[in-house]
Amino acid sequence: MSATSSIVEAERCQYRSCMRGRLPANVILRPADLAILERVFAQVIPEHDTHPGELAMLLVRLFQDGITDEHELLTAAEKWSR
């Protein structure tokens, strides 16, 4: 299992145990960071039947965990939404 797959699976488990729609209070994203996250979000949502809030939280957490490359985020989000 790759590191990205492990993080995605951990995020699934962690998400189930937290409240929907809540992000950690320490989320700090710059405009350029948000632009990357928005592009990935926009690519994944139309292709997969997934809850937008869950996907948004996953992307933010992956980004905070150091996955900041757009392609890597897209790959992780697509794996998660399957």
Number of C-alpha atoms within 10 A of each C-alpha: 5 7 9 17 15 12 18 22 15 11 19 15 11 12 16 10 9 10 9 11 11 11 14 9 6 6 9 10 13 7 8 9 14 14 13 19 21 14 12 22 18 12 13 19 17 9 10 12 10 14 10 14 12 17 19 19 18 23 25 21 18 20 20 13 10 8 17 16 11 16 12 15 22 19 14 22 25 18 13 17 17 8
